[in-house]
């Protein structure tokens, strides 16, 4: 699943990583660069990944993939 829109990259990262952590998921930062971060979240055997990217100025995408 992909979401895309105009937003500040740092604000989007903070919103999602803090929000998911507040739900009790353990977060692992898999990779980071100025234009992309990959995170994995795990809770009770459920795994999902979020990839945050800047495709062009002020346009942020979030890709979600999950597995059990």
N, C-alpha and C positions, 0 to 999 in steps of 0.2 A: 504494500500500500504506500502511496506517495502523497504528501501534502506539499504545496508550494505557495509562497506568497511573499509580499514585501514585508520585511521585518529586520530588526537588528539581530545579527548572528549571536552575539553574546547574550542578549535577552532571551532568545529562543532556547539556547542551551541551558541557561539557568532555570527557566520555567519548567522545561521537561525533566531535567535531571533531578531537580529538587522535588518536583511533584511526584515523580515515580518513586523516589526514595521515601517520601512521606507515606506511600502506600505499603512500605515494608520490603521493597525489592532491594537486593544487594546489587550494587552497580560496579562494573568493571570498565575502565577506559581502555579500549583496545588499541586505538591509535588517535593521533591528533596532529593537525597542521593548522596554519592560519585560515584555511578555507574548508576544512572538513574534520569532523570528529566522529569516531565510531564507538558506541557504547553497547554493552551487554547488560541485561538485567535478569536476575534469577530470584524466584520465590517459590517455595514448595514444589520444586520440580518443573516449574514453568519457566521457559527461557524466551526472551525476545531481544532483538537488537534494534537500535535506532542509529541511523547514519544521518548526521546533520551536515549539509553542504551549502556553500555559497556558489551559485551558478553564475550570477552576474551581480553587479553592485546592488546591494540591498534586497536581493531576491534569495530567499533561503528555502531549501528543500529538506524534507524529513522523510526518510525511507524506513518503513517498519517491516520487519520480518520476525516470525515467531515459530517456535517448535515446542513440542512437549516431550 
